[in-house]
């Protein structure tokens, strides 16, 4: 019986922000099909050159890290907003689809408008959705850059894109009096880091490695719907320690398959590695004594990476 490493498993509330597209914006154009082609420069109606540069950089950063996505983003021509919402004026807007999630980037001429837009847009959509009594919205996942805000449907995808965009993840809740927790891959990453620290292994937090080829393949995805299901990174304080967290709901549905296939990939790359695999996470290192220390911290057996 492999160990479950999540510190909050069983008590965590899985609450991904409900993306309520089009509540405030005037552009109703559906998102563009993403390809691996070169990102096309935007041709939109706007007077702010800085905002155009920001949405172009957004698309290029995503496409550069994930060539399978955002090759043909939608650059919105109509960025008007209903004046009754009193939202900051948009400078430009772009949309991409990443792992079947619609990612929206909103750029502003005035950097001070970024935080204002995030707070007001979330509050408006929370009121609109929750006021109907037919749906429930808990909040939004945002990525904050100096001149833009990026809205992402899922918590795990938001953390990966924050690393790609060199931005800061921000959770904006509908009701701050009710703290929300997530039971996804990032939660497992956080749990592994905490257990390592408590066990005397200096991980220093896990840094998502967006240059890793795993993000350009399918091994980190849910086999059923191809959404992002696992996150790969390495310990910030010791890059010899590679960490993968897997969403518990995917682990429950697929058993060992996702982590087992990832371990086989490591085996094919370097048969000398050591592996510590739980139900919802995998830690790999090439240092034998360090692997034993990690296994003790996680109370999980250490094996050769090819002993799957």
C-alpha positions, -999 to +999 in steps of 0.1 A: +000+000+000+016+032-011+015+063+010-008+092+004+012+123+009-015+151+008-017+169+041-053+180+035-067+150+017-102+142+029-108+176+042-100+197+012-127+213-009-120+209-046-132+243-060-119+254-094-130+289-104-160+289-128-150+309-158-179+330-168-168+343-201-183+374-217-200+388-186-183+422-190-165+422-224-180+431-257-161+406-278-182+374-283-157+358-307-150+322-299-114+313-292-091+305-321-078+270-328-043+266-314-016+252-335+022+249-334+026+277-360+044+309-354+024+335-333+008+361-356+012+397-347-021+413-335-042+436-357-067+451-333-083+485-328-065+501-299-045+533-292-022+518-267+010+504-281+022+491-247-010+469-243-005+455-278+031+446-269+019+429-237-007+406-253+019+397-280+044+388-253+017+368-235+011+347-266+048+343-274+057+332-239+030+306-238+037+293-273+075+294-266+071+271-236+042+251-249+046+250-287+014+229-291-006+258-278-012+295-285+002+294-320-028+313-334-043+332-305-074+354-308-066+391-306-099+407-298-109+436-320-138+447-298-126+453-263-155+476-252-171+470-218-205+479-204-200+512-186-224+503-158-197+479-144-171+508-140-142+486-150-108+500-160-104+506-197-088+477-215-058+484-237-059+450-255-071+415-250-059+381-262-072+345-258-056+311-261-066+276-254-042+256-233-050+220-222-086+226-233-089+256-211-097+291-224-070+314-211-077+352-213-051+379-211-063+415-204-037+443-208-039+479-195-021+511-203-020+520-166-004+492-144-025+504-115-056+492-134-045+455-132-054+450-096-086+471-099-098+450-128-091+417-111-111+427-080-140+443-098-143+417-126-143+388-100-169+406-078-191+413-108-191+377-121-195+363-086-226+384-081-239+376-116-234+338-113-243+332-077-273+355-078-292+332-102-294+304-078-287+280-107-249+279-105-222+284-079-190+303-084-163+304-058-138+327-074-112+331-101-075+321-107-055+350-120-019+355-131-006+391-124+020+408-145+029+445-143+007+454-172-018+426-175-041+401-158-046+366-171-077+346-162-072+308-160-100+283-153-080+257-133-058+262-103-030+238-115-029+253-150-027+287-134+004+278-114+022+264-145+013+294-166+024+318-138+059+302-142+057+305-179+046+342-179+069+352-151+039+364-132+023+359-098-005+336-091-035+353-073-067+337-061-096+361-060-125+347-040-162+355-041-163+355-003-131+360+017-148+349+049-148+314+035-112+303+028-110+278-001-086+249-005-078+229-036-072+192-040-052+193-071-016+186-083-002+218-068-017+208-034+003+175-036+034+194-046+029+216-015+023+186+007+055+169-005+076+200+001+061+203+037+068+167+045+103+169+032+110+200+053+095+184+084+117+153+077+149+174+075+152+175+037+158+211+026+136+214-004+130+252-001+097+250-020+092+235-054+100+255-085+080+246-116+104+237-144+085+249-175+115+240-198+110+203-190+099+183-220+071+166-200+051+198-204+052+194-242+040+158-241+010+139-227+024+122-196+013+150-173-023+149-186-054+132-175-057+101-198-095+107-199-099+143-209-063+155-216-065+183-190-034+190-169-034+164-141+002+165-128+028+192-122+066+187-125+092+208-107+124+206-087+133+217-052+144+253-052+171+246-026+183+214-042+177+209-079+188+172-076+154+165-062+127+163-089+090+163-077+058+154-095+024+160-079-007+143-092-043+155-087-060+131-062-092+126-082-071+115-112-050+092-089-082+076-075-096+070-110-065+058-128-046+041-100-008+040-105-010+045-143-001+082-146+028+081-121+039+047-133+042+060-169+062+090-156+085+068-137+091+047-168+100+079-187+126+087-160+139+051-163+144+055-200+163+087-195+186+075-166+184+040-152+206+050-122+180+073-106+162+064-074+124+068-070+100+074-041+064+070-054+032+075-034-004+075-046-004+112-055+033+120-060+067+109-073+101+121-061+132+112-081+169+119-075+202+104-086+218+107-051+214+074-032+218+087+004+196+116-004+169+093-017+170+073+015+166+105+035+136+115+013+121+080+017+123+084+055+107+118+054+079+106+032+076+072+050+077+056+016+100+029+002+129+039-021+133+018-053+154+019-084+136+041-109+133+012-133+118-011-106+082-002-116 
